[in-house]
Amino acid sequence: MLLVFSVLAACSNANTSNPPASNAGGSEEGQGSAKKDVKLTFFNTSAEVNTVFEELFKSYHELNPNVTIELIPTPIGGAQLEKFQSLLASNSPATIANLDAGTILQFKDKFLDLEADKAKYEALTKPGAIDGALLDGKFLGIPWTAQGYGLLYNKRVVEEAIGGTFDPASIKTRDDLAALFAKIEAAGTAPVMLHGADWSLGAHYLGLTYSLQSESVDSNRAFVEELKNGNVKLSENPQFTGLMDTFDLLIKYNARKKDPLVADYNKDSADFANGNAAFYFMGDWTWAVIGGLEGRDQEFGIIPVPVSNNASDYGNAQVAYSEPKLLAIDNSGSTPEQQEAAKAFLEWLVTSEKGQTAIVSEMGLSMPYKEVAVQGSNIISEAVTQYVDNGNAMNIGVINYLPQDYWAKTGASMQKYLVGKIDRQGLVDEIEAYWKSYAGK
């Protein structure tokens, strides 16, 4: 299910001139494409859309007969990183890799520095998109999709419970949320669905702790280092304690309170979509499950997770937002011709109508680009985009710098807390012990 958390990315070009932002939906032919036959390989960790990528490769080959792109598929699950490492070890790296940002950072010496293309992509993307993709200050991967998460809501259920129109901006504090939950429960519906999987609890919920400290990713990284060194007491950290106070509220009103660790993602998503819970702590990626359900409700939205009773506190008005996967170009075994052809393909992917249609309509994802000629069907993603466009997005880029096991280890502790096996202090002790185990690393 970790794959649900991450889902996709893309782009770049060999031509040194900067095309205007209005290039989206323009020329279908890859600009600056290779003049002689070039074969590229594409390592894809978004396994659920393998066939969509393969069709894109065919379309691009029709436009550029001298460029052939071969998919290197990966299984859904944990074997993806091992396969990527094996390609490096065998001196046969993929020309293009669709990877989690943290993986690109881990192997940063193996990828092409795209600094020369940075200004071009800053012009093409929404404000902050490229800054959010930087890894140790370097532009190593091109963003092609973006995702957000928070408290999704089923509009019909909420409005029937309150007897009127629901204004998501009315929930500014934890007390606002508590009052709304009480009304929904009184109306006979479960107020919230809390998915009990470790990735949801450890990465998505508890993971907010590290992003809530500051709007600066570098400052948040410094906070994590202080955690490792034992210089932070979470029990005295207002962001953590506020987040956990809200978690207690979610536990109280959880639709799965009788069996919170079942963690059936498809069932939880379907029950929310069918009106069996008013809210759902999850992200816009759940549209892949609920979008095609027959008989589901039709209107959904998202609000941030309120973390305090001071409406102006950072996080109360911001939806968690990230570019979960980036497209990077190999610099360890690829030829200059392959690298230039890869740049041309990636730019075509994110700016052409064909590429945008595949990403937005067929994959059901949103793009952090200014000019997108395709209207998507993902209602929740569109709601996230409104927060982004209004400047109310929380950059959770600090997660790119966290250990690979942080979500599983701390997620297990959150599961214990969820079912009452440990109290708040016990949770603090386990989380702090985890981070201290990484001291000096």
Secondary structure, DSSP 8 states (H G I E B T S, - for coil): -HHHH--------S--S---GGGTTS--S-TT--SS-EEEEEEES-GGGHHHHHHHHHHHHHH-TTEEEEEE---SSTTHHHHHHHHHHTT---SEEEEEHHHHHHTGGGB---HHHHHHHHHHB-TTHHHHH-BTTB--SEE--BEEEEEEEEHHHHHHHHTS---GGG--SHHHHHHHHHHHHHTTSEEEE----HIIIIIIITTHHHHHT-S-HHHHHHHHHHHHTT---GGG-HHHHHHHHHHHHHHHTBTTTTSTT---HHHHHHHHHTTSEEEEEEEGGGHHHHTT-TT--S-EEEE----SS-TTSTTSS-EEEE--EEEEEB-SS--HHHHHHHHHHHHHHHHSHHHHIIIIIIS--B--BS---S----HHHHHHHHHHHTT-EEE-GGGGGS-TTHHHHHHHHHHHHHTTSS-HHHHHHHHHHHHHTTTT-
